[in-house]
Amino acid sequence: MSPPVASRLLRRFRAPDLELSTREIEILERVAEGRANREISRALFIGEATAKTHLAHIYEKLGVDNRTAAVRASVAMSRAPGMSRTPDSGHCSVQPHGGGASPA
């Protein structure tokens, strides 16, 4: 196994809870719409460098290295058991599924 892959796997095991901030979710939603960094930054009233920084954090948290993989990972996670978005905290997190019957 290559060192970058091994490092990514270790990070995932050390931090099993994945949390995207509200802003990261907003960025990712616009990426999914096919918007460029400049369009995203203008829509959210942030600098383009800030949008890129948020993307870098999203990639790190999702364990991916490009926009397409980030969108794919977020879609897969949203369908996974245990996926929740907590409106009060403004974060999206994945918690381990406790087993048993899935919620209706």
C-alpha positions as a printed NumPy array, in Angstrom:
array([[  0.   ,   0.   ,   0.   ],
       [  1.384,   3.404,  -0.92 ],
       [  2.223,   5.845,   1.897],
       [ -0.456,   8.41 ,   0.87 ],
       [ -3.169,   5.738,   0.854],
       [ -2.007,   4.316,   4.182],
       [ -1.971,   7.818,   5.681],
       [ -5.505,   8.509,   4.458],
       [ -6.778,   5.241,   5.941],
       [ -5.15 ,   5.975,   9.304],
       [ -6.76 ,   9.429,   9.405],
       [-10.168,   7.876,   8.76 ],
       [ -9.76 ,   5.398,  11.626],
       [ -8.487,   8.045,  14.019],
       [-11.389,  10.416,  13.284],
       [-14.449,   8.255,  12.589],
       [-16.918,  11.159,  12.885],
       [-17.027,  13.157,   9.709],
       [-18.277,  16.691,  10.056],
       [-18.738,  19.231,   7.307],
       [-19.481,  22.775,   8.41 ],
       [-22.487,  24.638,   7.08 ],
       [-20.213,  26.642,   4.777],
       [-18.528,  23.49 ,   3.487],
       [-21.94 ,  22.021,   2.724],
       [-22.892,  25.217,   0.853],
       [-19.67 ,  25.007,  -1.154],
       [-20.199,  21.321,  -1.916],
       [-23.782,  21.931,  -3.045],
       [-22.56 ,  24.518,  -5.536],
       [-19.782,  22.216,  -6.716],
       [-22.477,  19.593,  -7.346],
       [-24.316,  22.179,  -9.472],
       [-21.19 ,  22.473, -11.629],
       [-20.211,  25.958, -10.517],
       [-16.627,  27.195, -10.788],
       [-14.738,  28.545,  -7.763],
       [-15.256,  32.124,  -8.93 ],
       [-19.03 ,  31.596,  -9.203],
       [-19.122,  29.953,  -5.78 ],
       [-17.173,  32.756,  -4.152],
       [-19.417,  35.428,  -5.665],
       [-22.61 ,  33.595,  -4.683],
       [-21.448,  33.189,  -1.075],
       [-19.769,  36.613,  -0.781],
       [-16.359,  35.16 ,   0.024],
       [-13.003,  35.396,  -1.694],
       [-12.038,  32.845,  -4.308],
       [ -9.066,  31.779,  -2.169],
       [-11.461,  31.165,   0.728],
       [-13.657,  28.974,  -1.488],
       [-10.561,  26.987,  -2.484],
       [ -9.571,  26.594,   1.164],
       [-13.036,  25.26 ,   2.002],
       [-12.713,  22.814,  -0.913],
       [ -9.355,  21.621,   0.401],
       [-10.942,  20.983,   3.809],
       [-13.838,  19.13 ,   2.157],
       [-11.416,  16.937,   0.198],
       [ -9.469,  16.15 ,   3.367],
       [-12.582,  15.299,   5.376],
       [-14.032,  13.122,   2.62 ],
       [-10.693,  11.501,   1.76 ],
       [-10.835,  12.53 ,  -1.894],
       [ -8.683,  14.61 ,  -4.206],
       [-11.054,  16.207,  -6.725],
       [-14.466,  17.832,  -7.142],
       [-16.148,  14.866,  -8.792],
       [-15.021,  12.458,  -6.077],
       [-16.195,  14.895,  -3.381],
       [-19.684,  15.084,  -4.873],
       [-19.785,  11.319,  -5.337],
       [-18.72 ,  10.742,  -1.721],
       [-21.303,  13.174,  -0.365],
       [-24.086,  11.537,  -2.375],
       [-23.026,   8.094,  -1.154],
       [-22.906,   9.303,   2.461],
       [-26.32 ,  10.919,   2.269],
       [-27.766,   7.53 ,   1.368],
       [-25.884,   5.7  ,   4.112],
       [-27.583,   4.591,   7.339],
       [-26.723,   6.918,  10.196],
       [-26.347,  10.02 ,   8.045],
       [-27.659,  13.096,   9.74 ],
       [-27.592,  16.818,   9.256],
       [-28.117,  18.693,  12.455],
       [-29.711,  22.064,  11.679],
       [-28.933,  23.457,  15.14 ],
       [-25.207,  22.84 ,  14.879],
       [-24.915,  23.619,  11.193],
       [-22.879,  20.473,  10.691],
       [-23.365,  17.328,   8.697],
       [-22.031,  14.211,  10.318],
       [-21.924,  10.488,   9.847],
       [-22.33 ,   8.384,  12.947],
       [-21.869,   4.605,  13.034],
       [-25.155,   2.82 ,  12.451],
       [-26.34 ,   0.998,  15.536],
       [-27.773,  -1.928,  13.605],
       [-31.283,  -3.295,  13.838],
       [-34.185,  -1.927,  11.839],
       [-33.503,   1.185,   9.837],
       [-35.552,   4.297,  10.617],
       [-38.71 ,   4.791,   8.578]])
